[in-house]
Amino acid sequence: MKNLEVFRGNSLPITAKVYAGASEDDVVDLAGCTVMFIVKDATGTEVIQQEMTIPDQASHKGYAYTKLWPNDTDLEPGAYKYEINVAFPGSPLDSYTVQRDVLVVKERI
């Protein structure tokens, strides 16, 4: 993924595909995983935290989806950090941040 942009108060569908390495052949099977989409402000405070939907991994391996709704993006315009965290099932729980980038909220004109 890359930087995301949205106008304040608009919705934004998000699709992520998770890889274990640099190769596009290293797609992670997310079956049984919990995938979270988290947005933080400049102070590091979480302003959005959503569990992403994981489709059937037999036909959509590595994919996770979520959607930011108008009430989610009703933030002050500016740059926010987002990350995607994957928690694998089991004991002890393995959790990894697989993506960090910027969500830019723009004021409507």
Buried (B, 14 or more C-beta within 10 A) or exposed (E): EEEBEBBBBBEBEBEBBBBEEEEEEEBBBBEEBBBBBBBBBEEEEEBBEBEBEBEEBEEBBBBBBBBBBEEBBEBEEBEBBBBBBBBBEEEEEEEEEBBEEBBEBEEEE
